[in-house]
Amino acid sequence: MWRGMIVTAVTLVSLVGGGTVAWRHYEGAVDQVDLLGEAARDRPPPRRITIESAPRWSPPPASAQPGRNILLVGIDARPGEDQAGARADSIIVLHVSAGGDRAWLVSLPRDTRVEIPGHGTDKLNAAFAAGSQGDGGRAGGFALLATTVRQLTGLAFDAGAIIDFAGLRRVVDAVGGVDLCVDVRTVSVHIGWDAQGRQTAPFRLIPPTFRPERIPGVRPQVYEVGCRHFAGWEALDYVRQRELLPDGDYGRQRHQQQLLTALGRRVTSAGVLGNPLALDRTLTAVGESLTFDGNGRSVTDWMFQLRGLRPDAVTMLRTNGGQFNAATRNGTAFEQLDPVTLDLFAAACSDSLDAFARKHPDWVIQPS
């Protein structure tokens, strides 16, 4: 099953560069539903439950948190399929400064040990699955995940978004592909070719840990170190990989954030904004790919508010410094958040992530 990525609000804003009138033609295609639930800024905070790996600090109330927070989620289910049981594969917080001219992307480890309200202790990505059960669907899954993230980080959210199975590939193809610099040799566990040249999976993923096992006679797709142009299918496959990376999911988080910034650069280039056909393809792809909750504000309103935010003003940050901090509980391996990560959340709550980045330059992910 493909594991999804999200297109960030930065990309959405960049698409029109402040020209919200152009976007109104496409806004109706966006699925706008209530996603945030108790995680919305104007809702009372959920009861905080302290577990061993959860924050041990008291965040400021939502009314005292400057700036805006957007929760961006990708899930491992195709549109139209039963959403019950889907797990959130990509969980990214986008914090926008109070002035609207700076932003930070923070990926949360999906295996973080958390208390999911009403469902006990589990990995963070299980919250979406729990909330989507029964009639919950995508909205219920997102709402429970967002509440769990708010409880974990202390951040109240002003908007949230999900992208569907084919959304990222469709947007990348619409802009004519993206340029990425591969920072570590990456072998795909999902795409390969047999002796007859037919595409097939080169590895079996063996549960419960999903350890990759090579399938004889199948040549995997390999992304060698260096800079190159990626088509949509390549970009999608590249940012899915974690099983064979030295730093596992942290490497995948890094590649996902690099792709999002590369996509932001591409959609603001003259080749897209200066080409009416390319711009139409891009806006159509974005409009058809998103499920969005602006907490009372439309997508167009959000674009207008963030019109001064450019891709080069977005800083990417690691959690846990990009290093594993694992612990095993009852035979299950979890990630634990370290004290500096809790400082990162506190900095987001106080809109002081720029100072955090200066103090911890090794936590900043460099653009691809």
Order of alpha helices (4+ residues) and beta strands (2+ residues): alpha-alpha-beta-beta-beta-beta-beta-beta-alpha-alpha-beta-alpha-beta-beta-beta-beta-beta-beta-beta-alpha-alpha-alpha-alpha-beta-alpha-beta-beta-beta-alpha-alpha-beta
